[in-house]
Amino acid sequence: MIFSTGSALIAARMAIVFIFFAFSGSFFVIYLLALLILTIKNTDQYKVQQNWSFKSERPSISIVIAIRNEEKNLELLLNGLKNQNYPADKFEVILINDHSTDESELVFMNFKNENQFDHFKWLNADNETFGKKKAIEKGITEASGQFLLFTDGDCLMSETWISNMLVCQQNTTASMVCGPVLLTHHSWLERYQAIEFSSLIAVAASSIAMKKPTLCNAANFLVEAKALKEAQALRNDENLAGGDDVFLLHSLKKSGKTIAFCRLEGAEIETLPLANWDEFKAQRLRWASKWRSGLSGSNKGLALGVWLFHFLFILSLWVVLLKFGLNPFLLILGLKAVAETFFLKPFNLDKSYQNSIVEIWLMQIPYSLYVLYFGLIVFLSDTYQWKGRNYTY
């Protein structure tokens, strides 16, 4: 009797282990195959777009940028916009000052007096409104272009940025065009941020390529003025401080508008990494607040699915290490790293850096733990700080 009971327990444990590995193994194989398919599709998209050019007359466009305490970065941004190869009579730059406490306005005024540019405009946010989203809304009301193009105050761009984003729009007839964003980097922490950031951009581009747009980045997107006005009525994020990018994307998606991702060389924006852990944590909480508070059930389900994937991945690695030893453990890490390296490669072509397999291999466990940590903390906290202000979500 004891023998049979013990045998039954062993058999039950073996069955549980088998089911666990069958489920997690199938999930892992599907993940690798999905990365392969998306890598091929993204590479093809990149090659096709390099042959695009303007198909009709160049339209008017308004560049809208919310500014808060960007004194150190503003001159570089303004010079980047000054050097655009787009006709000056076809674009305007609208900067909205979100109650800066530094010398941002003085930097702008010195630039404008030196260059005598009438198409560069400075607006101050209304006294009773605060935050980037409200500043952007003010800029939109002042914009006169057929299209609006958005970026941030700490960004750099090539001289072909405006042209390439509009070339993509004309060749896709999209109501919204999302563009790539790169992080400049020097230290190991900045390098980590750059690789993680490129993965978010790759996911954004892939979801758009599959006609299932999920996310975009506020530092680089273009939208048709008429479509923007229509989409505003469908948004439900009035009470959130952030999300001016992703909520617009989902409103346009809901109304059946076409959304594209620009892969043309020179359409990317470069921005600065975060200086320390506190800033990094605050930014991730700000991003997570969008998923928790305002997006649809399907998108919240996607966020939960990503969290569960990383949970299963860490749990599987732990079981493999205990049951089968170090070699299978390293093999799983290596397979995932190789697949993700090739997945990210189309987004790093002709750039100043390439993600290496070794770096991505070393990031596997830390990144999964990071996802699990922020997935939990966003439900344990309802506040975050950004640009010197406290927010609740």
DRENDO-1510 file (C-alpha; in Angstrom, 1 decimal, always signed):
<recs>
REC; n; res; u; v; w
REC; 1; MET; +0.0; +0.0; +0.0 .
REC; 2; ILE; +2.8; +2.4; +0.9 .
REC; 3; PHE; +4.6; +1.4; -2.3 .
REC; 4; SER; +1.6; +2.0; -4.4 .
REC; 5; THR; +0.9; +5.4; -2.8 .
REC; 6; GLY; +4.5; +6.5; -3.2 .
REC; 7; SER; +4.5; +5.3; -6.8 .
REC; 8; ALA; +1.3; +7.3; -7.4 .
REC; 9; LEU; +2.8; +10.5; -6.0 .
REC; 10; ILE; +5.9; +10.1; -8.1 .
REC; 11; ALA; +3.7; +9.5; -11.2 .
REC; 12; ALA; +1.7; +12.5; -10.4 .
REC; 13; ARG; +4.8; +14.7; -10.0 .
REC; 14; MET; +6.2; +13.4; -13.3 .
REC; 15; ALA; +2.9; +14.1; -15.0 .
REC; 16; ILE; +2.9; +17.7; -13.6 .
REC; 17; VAL; +6.5; +18.2; -14.8 .
REC; 18; PHE; +5.6; +16.8; -18.2 .
REC; 19; ILE; +2.6; +19.0; -18.6 .
REC; 20; PHE; +4.5; +22.0; -17.5 .
REC; 21; PHE; +7.4; +21.5; -20.0 .
REC; 22; ALA; +5.0; +20.6; -22.8 .
REC; 23; PHE; +3.0; +23.9; -22.2 .
REC; 24; SER; +6.0; +26.1; -21.6 .
REC; 25; GLY; +8.0; +24.4; -24.4 .
REC; 26; SER; +5.2; +24.9; -26.9 .
REC; 27; PHE; +4.9; +28.5; -25.9 .
REC; 28; PHE; +8.6; +29.0; -26.3 .
REC; 29; VAL; +8.6; +27.5; -29.8 .
REC; 30; ILE; +5.7; +29.6; -30.9 .
REC; 31; TYR; +7.5; +32.7; -29.6 .
REC; 32; LEU; +10.7; +31.8; -31.6 .
REC; 33; LEU; +8.6; +31.2; -34.8 .
REC; 34; ALA; +6.8; +34.5; -34.3 .
REC; 35; LEU; +10.1; +36.3; -34.0 .
REC; 36; LEU; +11.3; +34.6; -37.2 .
REC; 37; ILE; +8.2; +35.6; -39.2 .
REC; 38; LEU; +8.3; +39.2; -37.9 .
REC; 39; THR; +12.0; +39.5; -38.7 .
REC; 40; ILE; +11.4; +38.5; -42.3 .
REC; 41; LYS; +8.4; +40.9; -42.6 .
REC; 42; ASN; +10.3; +43.8; -41.0 .
REC; 43; THR; +13.3; +43.3; -43.2 .
REC; 44; ASP; +11.2; +43.3; -46.3 .
REC; 45; GLN; +9.4; +46.5; -45.1 .
REC; 46; TYR; +12.7; +48.2; -44.7 .
REC; 47; LYS; +13.9; +47.3; -48.1 .
REC; 48; VAL; +10.7; +48.3; -49.9 .
REC; 49; GLN; +10.5; +51.7; -48.2 .
REC; 50; GLN; +14.0; +52.7; -49.3 .
REC; 51; ASN; +12.7; +53.2; -52.8 .
REC; 52; TRP; +9.9; +55.6; -51.9 .
REC; 53; SER; +9.8; +59.2; -52.8 .
REC; 54; PHE; +7.2; +62.0; -52.8 .
REC; 55; LYS; +4.2; +61.1; -55.1 .
REC; 56; SER; +2.6; +64.5; -55.2 .
REC; 57; GLU; +3.0; +68.1; -54.0 .
REC; 58; ARG; +4.5; +68.6; -50.6 .
REC; 59; PRO; +1.8; +69.3; -48.0 .
REC; 60; SER; +1.9; +71.9; -45.2 .
REC; 61; ILE; +2.9; +70.5; -41.8 .
REC; 62; SER; +3.0; +71.8; -38.2 .
REC; 63; ILE; +5.7; +70.4; -35.8 .
REC; 64; VAL; +4.2; +70.5; -32.3 .
REC; 65; ILE; +6.6; +70.2; -29.3 .
REC; 66; ALA; +5.8; +70.6; -25.6 .
REC; 67; ILE; +8.7; +72.0; -23.6 .
REC; 68; ARG; +9.4; +71.9; -19.9 .
REC; 69; ASN; +12.9; +72.8; -18.5 .
REC; 70; GLU; +14.8; +71.9; -21.7 .
REC; 71; GLU; +17.3; +74.8; -21.5 .
REC; 72; LYS; +20.2; +72.4; -22.0 .
REC; 73; ASN; +18.7; +70.6; -25.0 .
REC; 74; LEU; +16.7; +73.2; -26.7 .
REC; 75; GLU; +19.4; +74.8; -28.9 .
REC; 76; LEU; +20.3; +71.4; -30.5 .
REC; 77; LEU; +16.6; +70.7; -31.1 .
REC; 78; LEU; +16.1; +74.1; -32.8 .
REC; 79; ASN; +19.1; +73.7; -35.0 .
REC; 80; GLY; +17.9; +70.3; -36.1 .
REC; 81; LEU; +14.6; +71.8; -37.1 .
REC; 82; LYS; +16.3; +74.8; -38.7 .
REC; 83; ASN; +18.4; +72.5; -40.9 .
REC; 84; GLN; +15.4; +70.5; -42.3 .
REC; 85; ASN; +15.5; +70.1; -46.1 .
REC; 86; TYR; +11.7; +70.7; -46.3 .
REC; 87; PRO; +10.6; +74.0; -47.8 .
REC; 88; ALA; +10.4; +76.7; -45.0 .
REC; 89; ASP; +7.1; +78.0; -46.3 .
REC; 90; LYS; +5.6; +74.6; -46.0 .
REC; 91; PHE; +6.2; +74.0; -42.3 .
REC; 92; GLU; +5.9; +75.7; -38.9 .
REC; 93; VAL; +7.3; +74.9; -35.5 .
REC; 94; ILE; +5.1; +75.4; -32.5 .
REC; 95; LEU; +6.8; +75.1; -29.1 .
REC; 96; ILE; +4.5; +75.2; -26.0 .
REC; 97; ASN; +6.1; +76.1; -22.7 .
REC; 98; ASP; +4.7; +73.9; -20.0 .
REC; 99; HIS; +5.5; +76.4; -17.1 .
REC; 100; SER; +9.3; +75.9; -17.4 .
REC; 101; THR; +11.3; +77.2; -14.4 .
REC; 102; ASP; +14.7; +77.5; -16.3 .
REC; 103; GLU; +15.9; +79.7; -19.2 .
REC; 104; SER; +14.2; +77.7; -22.0 .
REC; 105; GLU; +12.3; +80.7; -23.3 .
REC; 106; LEU; +15.4; +82.8; -23.4 .
REC; 107; VAL; +17.2; +80.2; -25.4 .
REC; 108; PHE; +14.3; +80.2; -27.9 .
REC; 109; MET; +14.1; +83.9; -28.2 .
REC; 110; ASN; +17.9; +84.2; -28.8 .
REC; 111; PHE; +17.6; +81.6; -31.5 .
REC; 112; LYS; +14.7; +83.3; -33.2 .
REC; 113; ASN; +16.3; +86.8; -33.0 .
REC; 114; GLU; +19.5; +85.4; -34.5 .
REC; 115; ASN; +17.7; +83.6; -37.4 .
REC; 116; GLN; +14.6; +85.8; -38.0 .
REC; 117; PHE; +12.4; +82.8; -38.5 .
REC; 118; ASP; +8.7; +83.7; -38.6 .
REC; 119; HIS; +7.7; +80.0; -38.8 .
REC; 120; PHE; +9.1; +79.2; -35.4 .
REC; 121; LYS; +6.5; +80.1; -32.7 .
REC; 122; TRP; +6.6; +80.0; -28.9 .
REC; 123; LEU; +3.4; +79.6; -26.8 .
REC; 124; ASN; +3.0; +79.6; -23.1 .
REC; 125; ALA; +0.6; +77.0; -21.5 .
REC; 126; ASP; -2.5; +78.5; -19.9 .
REC; 127; ASN; -2.0; +79.4; -16.2 .
REC; 128; GLU; -4.7; +76.9; -15.1 .
REC; 129; THR; -3.4; +73.9; -17.2 .
REC; 130; PHE; -0.4; +71.8; -16.5 .
REC; 131; GLY; +1.4; +68.8; -18.1 .
REC; 132; LYS; +2.5; +67.8; -21.5 .
REC; 133; LYS; -0.9; +66.6; -22.7 .
REC; 134; LYS; -2.5; +70.0; -22.0 .
REC; 135; ALA; +0.4; +71.8; -23.6 .
REC; 136; ILE; +0.1; +69.6; -26.7 .
REC; 137; GLU; -3.6; +70.3; -26.9 .
REC; 138; LYS; -2.9; +74.0; -26.9 .
REC; 139; GLY; -0.4; +73.6; -29.7 .
REC; 140; ILE; -2.8; +71.6; -31.8 .
REC; 141; THR; -5.4; +74.4; -31.6 .
REC; 142; GLU; -2.8; +76.8; -33.0 .
REC; 143; ALA; -1.5; +74.4; -35.8 .
REC; 144; SER; -2.4; +75.3; -39.4 .
REC; 145; GLY; -0.8; +72.4; -41.3 .
REC; 146; GLN; -2.5; +69.6; -43.2 .
REC; 147; PHE; -0.4; +67.3; -41.1 .
REC; 148; LEU; +1.0; +67.5; -37.5 .
REC; 149; LEU; +4.3; +66.0; -36.5 .
REC; 150; PHE; +5.2; +65.5; -32.9 .
REC; 151; THR; +8.5; +65.1; -31.0 .
REC; 152; ASP; +10.0; +66.0; -27.6 .
REC; 153; GLY; +12.3; +68.8; -26.3 .
REC; 154; ASP; +15.3; +66.6; -25.8 .
REC; 155; CYS; +15.4; +65.1; -29.3 .
REC; 156; LEU; +17.7; +65.3; -32.3 .
REC; 157; MET; +16.8; +64.6; -35.9 .
REC; 158; SER; +18.4; +64.4; -39.3 .
REC; 159; GLU; +17.8; +67.0; -42.0 .
REC; 160; THR; +15.4; +64.6; -43.8 .
REC; 161; TRP; +13.1; +63.9; -40.9 .
REC; 162; ILE; +10.1; +65.9; -42.0 .
REC; 163; SER; +10.5; +64.8; -45.6 .
REC; 164; ASN; +10.8; +61.1; -44.9 .
REC; 165; MET; +7.8; +61.0; -42.5 .
REC; 166; LEU; +5.7; +62.7; -45.2 .
REC; 167; VAL; +7.1; +60.4; -48.0 .
REC; 168; CYS; +5.9; +57.5; -45.9 .
REC; 169; GLN; +2.5; +59.1; -45.5 .
REC; 170; GLN; +2.1; +59.7; -49.2 .
REC; 171; ASN; +3.1; +56.1; -50.1 .
REC; 172; THR; +0.8; +54.5; -47.6 .
REC; 173; THR; -2.0; +57.1; -47.5 .
REC; 174; ALA; -1.9; +56.5; -43.7 .
REC; 175; SER; -3.7; +58.8; -41.3 .
REC; 176; MET; -0.9; +58.2; -38.8 .
REC; 177; VAL; +2.7; +57.5; -39.3 .
REC; 178; CYS; +4.9; +56.3; -36.4 .
REC; 179; GLY; +8.6; +56.7; -36.6 .
REC; 180; PRO; +11.7; +55.0; -34.9 .
REC; 181; VAL; +13.3; +56.5; -31.8 .
REC; 182; LEU; +16.8; +55.7; -30.8 .
REC; 183; LEU; +18.6; +56.4; -27.5 .
REC; 184; THR; +22.1; +57.8; -27.4 .
REC; 185; HIS; +24.3; +55.8; -25.1 .
REC; 186; HIS; +27.7; +55.6; -23.5 .
REC; 187; SER; +27.6; +53.8; -20.2 .
REC; 188; TRP; +26.5; +50.2; -19.6 .
REC; 189; LEU; +23.2; +51.4; -18.0 .
REC; 190; GLU; +22.6; +53.6; -21.1 .
REC; 191; ARG; +23.4; +50.7; -23.4 .
REC; 192; TYR; +20.8; +48.6; -21.5 .
REC; 193; GLN; +18.2; +51.3; -22.0 .
REC; 194; ALA; +19.1; +51.6; -25.7 .
REC; 195; ILE; +18.6; +47.9; -26.3 .
REC; 196; GLU; +15.4; +47.8; -24.4 .
REC; 197; PHE; +14.1; +50.9; -26.2 .
REC; 198; SER; +14.9; +49.3; -29.6 .
REC; 199; SER; +12.9; +46.3; -28.6 .
REC; 200; LEU; +9.8; +48.5; -27.9 .
REC; 201; ILE; +10.2; +50.2; -31.2 .
REC; 202; ALA; +10.5; +46.8; -33.0 .
REC; 203; VAL; +7.4; +45.6; -31.3 .
REC; 204; ALA; +5.5; +48.8; -32.3 .
REC; 205; ALA; +6.6; +48.4; -35.9 .
REC; 206; SER; +5.8; +44.7; -35.9 .
REC; 207; SER; +2.3; +45.3; -34.5 .
REC; 208; ILE; +1.6; +47.9; -37.2 .
REC; 209; ALA; +3.0; +45.7; -39.9 .
REC; 210; MET; +0.6; +43.0; -38.8 .
REC; 211; LYS; -2.3; +45.6; -38.9 .
REC; 212; LYS; -2.7; +45.2; -35.1 .
REC; 213; PRO; -1.2; +48.5; -33.9 .
REC; 214; THR; -0.5; +48.4; -30.2 .
REC; 215; LEU; +1.9; +51.1; -29.2 .
REC; 216; CYS; +4.0; +54.0; -30.6 .
REC; 217; ASN; +6.4; +56.6; -29.2 .
REC; 218; ALA; +5.4; +60.2; -28.5 .
REC; 219; ALA; +8.8; +61.4; -29.7 .
REC; 220; ASN; +8.2; +60.6; -33.3 .
REC; 221; PHE; +4.8; +60.4; -34.9 .
REC; 222; LEU; +2.8; +62.2; -37.7 .
REC; 223; VAL; -1.0; +62.5; -38.0 .
REC; 224; GLU; -3.3; +64.0; -40.5 .
REC; 225; ALA; -5.0; +67.1; -39.0 .
REC; 226; LYS; -8.5; +66.0; -40.1 .
REC; 227; ALA; -8.1; +62.5; -38.7 .
REC; 228; LEU; -6.7; +63.9; -35.5 .
REC; 229; LYS; -9.8; +66.1; -35.0 .
REC; 230; GLU; -12.1; +63.1; -35.5 .
REC; 231; ALA; -10.1; +60.8; -33.2 .
REC; 232; GLN; -10.2; +63.3; -30.3 .
REC; 233; ALA; -13.9; +62.5; -29.8 .
REC; 234; LEU; -13.2; +58.8; -29.3 .
REC; 235; ARG; -10.5; +59.2; -26.6 .
REC; 236; ASN; -11.1; +58.4; -22.9 .
REC; 237; ASP; -7.8; +59.5; -21.4 .
REC; 238; GLU; -8.7; +63.0; -20.3 .
REC; 239; ASN; -7.8; +62.3; -16.6 .
REC; 240; LEU; -4.4; +60.8; -17.4 .
REC; 241; ALA; -1.3; +63.0; -17.5 .
REC; 242; GLY; +0.4; +60.9; -20.3 .
REC; 243; GLY; -0.6; +58.8; -23.2 .
REC; 244; ASP; -0.9; +61.5; -25.9 .
REC; 245; ASP; +0.6; +59.0; -28.3 .
REC; 246; VAL; -0.8; +55.6; -27.6 .
REC; 247; PHE; -4.4; +56.7; -26.9 .
REC; 248; LEU; -4.4; +58.6; -30.2 .
REC; 249; LEU; -3.2; +55.5; -31.9 .
REC; 250; HIS; -6.0; +53.4; -30.5 .
REC; 251; SER; -8.6; +56.0; -31.3 .
REC; 252; LEU; -7.5; +56.0; -34.9 .
REC; 253; LYS; -7.4; +52.2; -35.0 .
REC; 254; LYS; -10.9; +52.1; -33.5 .
REC; 255; SER; -12.2; +54.4; -36.2 .
REC; 256; GLY; -10.7; +52.3; -39.0 .
REC; 257; LYS; -7.9; +54.6; -40.0 .
REC; 258; THR; -4.7; +53.3; -41.6 .
REC; 259; ILE; -1.6; +53.4; -39.5 .
REC; 260; ALA; +2.0; +53.0; -40.9 .
REC; 261; PHE; +5.5; +52.8; -39.5 .
REC; 262; CYS; +8.2; +54.7; -41.3 .
REC; 263; ARG; +11.4; +52.8; -42.0 .
REC; 264; LEU; +13.1; +55.3; -44.2 .
REC; 265; GLU; +16.7; +56.2; -43.3 .
REC; 266; GLY; +16.7; +59.6; -41.7 .
REC; 267; ALA; +13.2; +59.3; -40.3 .
REC; 268; GLU; +14.5; +58.3; -36.8 .
REC; 269; ILE; +14.7; +60.6; -33.8 .
REC; 270; GLU; +17.5; +60.4; -31.2 .
REC; 271; THR; +16.8; +61.1; -27.6 .
REC; 272; LEU; +18.6; +61.0; -24.3 .
REC; 273; PRO; +18.6; +58.0; -21.9 .
REC; 274; LEU; +17.6; +58.5; -18.3 .
REC; 275; ALA; +20.3; +59.5; -15.9 .
REC; 276; ASN; +19.6; +57.3; -13.0 .
REC; 277; TRP; +17.3; +54.6; -11.5 .
REC; 278; ASP; +14.8; +57.0; -10.0 .
REC; 279; GLU; +14.1; +58.6; -13.4 .
REC; 280; PHE; +14.0; +55.2; -15.1 .
REC; 281; LYS; +11.5; +53.9; -12.6 .
REC; 282; ALA; +9.3; +57.0; -12.8 .
REC; 283; GLN; +9.2; +56.8; -16.6 .
REC; 284; ARG; +8.2; +53.1; -16.6 .
REC; 285; LEU; +5.5; +53.8; -14.0 .
REC; 286; ARG; +4.3; +56.6; -16.3 .
REC; 287; TRP; +4.2; +54.3; -19.2 .
REC; 288; ALA; +2.5; +51.5; -17.2 .
REC; 289; SER; -0.2; +53.9; -16.1 .
REC; 290; LYS; -1.6; +54.0; -19.6 .
REC; 291; TRP; -2.1; +50.2; -19.7 .
REC; 292; ARG; -3.7; +50.1; -16.3 .
REC; 293; SER; -6.0; +53.1; -16.5 .
REC; 294; GLY; -7.2; +53.8; -20.0 .
REC; 295; LEU; -6.7; +51.2; -22.7 .
REC; 296; SER; -9.2; +48.5; -23.8 .
REC; 297; GLY; -9.6; +45.1; -22.3 .
REC; 298; SER; -7.7; +43.4; -25.2 .
REC; 299; ASN; -4.7; +45.7; -24.7 .
REC; 300; LYS; -4.7; +45.1; -20.9 .
REC; 301; GLY; -4.9; +41.4; -21.8 .
REC; 302; LEU; -1.8; +41.8; -24.0 .
REC; 303; ALA; +0.1; +43.4; -21.1 .
REC; 304; LEU; -0.9; +40.6; -18.8 .
REC; 305; GLY; +0.2; +38.1; -21.4 .
REC; 306; VAL; +3.6; +39.6; -21.6 .
REC; 307; TRP; +4.0; +39.5; -17.9 .
REC; 308; LEU; +2.9; +35.8; -17.8 .
REC; 309; PHE; +5.4; +35.0; -20.6 .
REC; 310; HIS; +8.3; +36.3; -18.5 .
REC; 311; PHE; +7.0; +34.6; -15.4 .
REC; 312; LEU; +6.9; +31.2; -17.2 .
REC; 313; PHE; +10.3; +31.9; -18.8 .
REC; 314; ILE; +11.9; +32.5; -15.4 .
REC; 315; LEU; +10.1; +29.5; -13.8 .
REC; 316; SER; +11.1; +27.3; -16.7 .
REC; 317; LEU; +14.7; +28.3; -16.5 .
REC; 318; TRP; +14.7; +27.5; -12.8 .
REC; 319; VAL; +13.2; +24.1; -13.3 .
REC; 320; VAL; +15.5; +23.3; -16.2 .
REC; 321; LEU; +18.6; +24.3; -14.1 .
REC; 322; LEU; +17.4; +22.1; -11.2 .
REC; 323; LYS; +16.4; +19.1; -13.3 .
REC; 324; PHE; +18.8; +19.0; -16.2 .
REC; 325; GLY; +21.8; +21.1; -15.3 .
REC; 326; LEU; +23.6; +24.1; -16.7 .
REC; 327; ASN; +24.0; +23.2; -20.4 .
REC; 328; PRO; +20.3; +23.0; -21.3 .
REC; 329; PHE; +19.8; +26.2; -19.2 .
REC; 330; LEU; +22.4; +28.0; -21.3 .
REC; 331; LEU; +21.0; +26.6; -24.6 .
REC; 332; ILE; +17.6; +28.0; -23.9 .
REC; 333; LEU; +19.1; +31.4; -23.1 .
REC; 334; GLY; +21.2; +31.3; -26.3 .
REC; 335; LEU; +18.3; +30.4; -28.6 .
REC; 336; LYS; +16.2; +33.2; -27.3 .
REC; 337; ALA; +19.1; +35.7; -27.5 .
REC; 338; VAL; +19.9; +34.7; -31.1 .
REC; 339; ALA; +16.2; +35.0; -32.2 .
REC; 340; GLU; +15.8; +38.4; -30.5 .
REC; 341; THR; +19.1; +39.7; -31.9 .
REC; 342; PHE; +17.9; +39.0; -35.5 .
REC; 343; PHE; +14.5; +40.4; -34.6 .
REC; 344; LEU; +16.1; +43.8; -33.6 .
REC; 345; LYS; +18.7; +43.9; -36.3 .
REC; 346; PRO; +16.4; +45.5; -39.0 .
REC; 347; PHE; +15.9; +48.4; -36.6 .
REC; 348; ASN; +19.6; +49.1; -36.3 .
REC; 349; LEU; +20.7; +49.1; -39.9 .
REC; 350; ASP; +23.4; +51.7; -40.7 .
REC; 351; LYS; +23.3; +53.1; -37.2 .
REC; 352; SER; +26.2; +53.7; -34.9 .
REC; 353; TYR; +25.6; +50.5; -33.0 .
REC; 354; GLN; +24.5; +47.0; -33.4 .
REC; 355; ASN; +23.0; +44.8; -30.6 .
REC; 356; SER; +25.3; +41.9; -30.0 .
REC; 357; ILE; +24.1; +38.4; -29.1 .
REC; 358; VAL; +26.3; +38.4; -26.0 .
REC; 359; GLU; +24.7; +41.6; -24.7 .
REC; 360; ILE; +21.2; +40.3; -25.3 .
REC; 361; TRP; +22.1; +36.9; -23.8 .
REC; 362; LEU; +23.3; +38.7; -20.7 .
REC; 363; MET; +20.1; +40.7; -20.5 .
REC; 364; GLN; +17.7; +37.7; -20.6 .
REC; 365; ILE; +17.2; +37.0; -16.9 .
REC; 366; PRO; +17.6; +40.7; -15.7 .
REC; 367; TYR; +15.1; +41.9; -18.3 .
REC; 368; SER; +12.5; +39.3; -17.4 .
REC; 369; LEU; +12.9; +40.1; -13.7 .
REC; 370; TYR; +12.5; +43.8; -14.6 .
REC; 371; VAL; +9.2; +43.1; -16.4 .
REC; 372; LEU; +7.9; +41.1; -13.4 .
REC; 373; TYR; +9.0; +43.8; -11.0 .
REC; 374; PHE; +7.2; +46.6; -12.8 .
REC; 375; GLY; +4.2; +44.5; -13.6 .
REC; 376; LEU; +3.7; +44.1; -9.8 .
REC; 377; ILE; +4.7; +47.5; -8.7 .
REC; 378; VAL; +2.3; +49.3; -11.0 .
REC; 379; PHE; -0.5; +47.6; -9.1 .
REC; 380; LEU; +1.0; +48.4; -5.7 .
REC; 381; SER; +1.5; +52.1; -6.4 .
REC; 382; ASP; -0.9; +54.7; -7.8 .
REC; 383; THR; +1.5; +57.7; -8.0 .
REC; 384; TYR; +4.6; +58.7; -9.9 .
REC; 385; GLN; +6.8; +61.7; -10.4 .
REC; 386; TRP; +7.7; +63.3; -13.7 .
REC; 387; LYS; +9.3; +66.6; -14.6 .
REC; 388; GLY; +9.2; +67.7; -11.0 .
REC; 389; ARG; +5.4; +67.0; -10.6 .
REC; 390; ASN; +3.5; +64.3; -8.8 .
REC; 391; TYR; +0.8; +62.4; -10.7 .
REC; 392; THR; -1.9; +59.9; -9.7 .
REC; 393; TYR; -3.3; +57.2; -12.0 .
</recs>
